[in-house]
């Protein structure tokens, strides 16, 4: 998915907010599965493009530590777009819901810092 496709979907879904947060524990489990399905592959993809991994990790950690969960999600989208990496549909769906963004952000940073 390209950045423009993501933004188009983002704007359309803002009107609908299809996903609802009913069970935080289940949402976190889904976020962990989603994150695990792409974080390691995206990391490997970034290595192929000689992108400075320490700088990426530092920026992701800063975004998370300052509570900028939306910024962390958008940074992941930009990294994926810059390297031609396709993000999973569940990532997109979760990132479009304000209640799920912090949960997804937590799962991503946890996986990223474990690499």
N, C-alpha and C positions, 0 to 999 in steps of 0.2 A: 504494500500500500504506500503510495507516495504521500508526501506532506500535504499536497493540495487535496487529495482524496480524503486524507484524515481530517483536515479542517472542514471539508464539506460535510462529512459524516458527523463531525463534532457539532456543527451548527444545526444540522437537522435534528440530531438527538437531543439537543438542549431543549427543544420544544416539547419533547416527549418524555424524557427521563424514564426509559423503559424499565431498567433494573432498579429494584428497591432493596434496601438493606433490611432484611428481616431477622437474620441470625448472624451476628458478628463472627462467631466461631466458624461457621460454614463459609462466610465470605473470606476469612483469612486463609482457610484451607484451599479455596479456589484460587486465591491470589498467589499462594505458595506454589501450587501446581502450574499456574500460568507463568509465573516468574521462572520457575525451574525449566519450563519448556523452551525458553528462549535466551535467558541471560548468558549461559555458557557459550551458546552458539554465536550470540552477538559479540561477546568478548573475543572469541576466536576470529570473527569477521573483522573486528577492529585491528587485530594484530596484523592481518593481511594488508591493511591500508596504512600500516606504520603510524597509527594514531597513538599518542603517548598515553599509555594505560594508567600511569600514576596520576597524571593530571585529570583524567576522566574520573578515576575513583575518588580523588580529592574533591572534585566539583560535585559529584553525586553525594558524597558524604556531607559536604557543606549545605547543599540544598535540603537534604533530609534533616540535618541537625538544626537548621533554622526554621524548620516547619514548612518549607516551600515544596510541598508534595506535588503540586501542579507543575512547578518548575522542573522537578525531577522527572516527571512523566514526559513533559515536553522535550527535555534534554534527551531522553531515551529515544523519542520519536525522531529528533534531529540526527542522532547518531545512526539510527537505522536508515534513515533517508539518505544520509551522506555516503553510506556504504552499500546501498542497494539491498538492505536486509528487510525481509518481510516479517512484520510483527504478527503474532497470532490474533485471531479474531477476539478471543476472550480478553486480551490486553486492551484492545480498542474499546470493547463494550464496557469493561470496568473503568477505563479512564474517562469515560463519558458521564460517569455518575459521581457527583460531588462527595457522597457518603463513602464510596468505595476507593477513591483516590488515595487517601492516607493509608489504607490497608494494603493496597497494591504497592504503594511507595515503600512501605515497611518490608514487604516480601522481597522487592527488588534489591533494596540496599543490603538486606541480610544475605542474599545470594551473591551479590556483587563483591561484598567484602570477604566472602568465603573463598573466592577464587584465588 
